[in-house]
Amino acid sequence: MTTATETLSPAALTEREHMAAARRFIAAIVAGDQLIRLLGEPHALAEAERLWDQFLERYGAVTSGPYARHGPDALRIALSGI
């Protein structure tokens, strides 16, 4: 199981690496949820997709606008609400 600390450890990540780190983070959340494991694979996939959509929305908001954040800060902020 991947933890948030492991996925966010590199200091300078590219946007592609941010997306990969977020996917690993979300997979770890879903894998660690006992209720989702009991409900089965369709529910796990739906929850992973819901969290991914939530991450994309937050990441887009964090990386644009007058107070935009970039790099590891953007990734941490976008993942913090998941």
N, C-alpha and C positions, 0 to 999 in steps of 0.2 A: 504494500500500500504506500502511495506517495503522500507525503505531508506537505502542507503549505510552505514550510521552511525550506524543504528540498527544492520545490519548484521556483521559489523566488530568490534563491541564493546568489546567482550571478549578478554582478553589479550593472553590467551594460547588456541589455537584451534588445534584440531587434523586434520589430512588430510581429514578424513570423514566429519568433521564439516566444513572444508574449502569448500568442494564440495557442501554441503548443503547451506552454506552462498552464494556461487557463484550462485547457482540455484535461490535462493531468489532474489538476486541482479538482475540477468538477467530477471526474471519474472517481477520485478518492472519496469525495463527499458521498456520491451515490453508492459506492461499494461499502462504505462504512455505515450506511443507514439500514438497520435491521428490518424495519417495516418494509422498505422497498425490496429487500432480498426476499422477504416472505411473499410479497405480492407477485414477484416474478419479473422476467425480462422485459415484457412490454411496458410495465410501470417504470422500470429502471431507465429504459430508453426515453420515455416521455419526460421523466424528471431531469435527466441529463440535458435534453433539448430545452426544457424550460429554463434551467440554470444557464445554459449557453446563451440563449436569447437575452436573458437578464444581464449577463456579463457584457455582451456586445452593445447593448443599449448604454450601460454605464461607461464602458470604455470609450464609446463614441462621444459621450457627453464630457468625459474627463479630458479627452485629448483635443477638444476644440473650445473656442470661446476665449474671452479675455483672461481667464484664470486657468488656462489649459496646463495640464501636467503631462510630462512625457517620461519615457524610460521606466525604470522600476517603480517610480512614484505612481504613474498612471496605472500600472498593473496592480499594485497593492490597493489603490483606492477602488478600482473597478471590482476587484475580488472581495473587498472587505464586506460588502453587503450581502454576499451569497451565503 
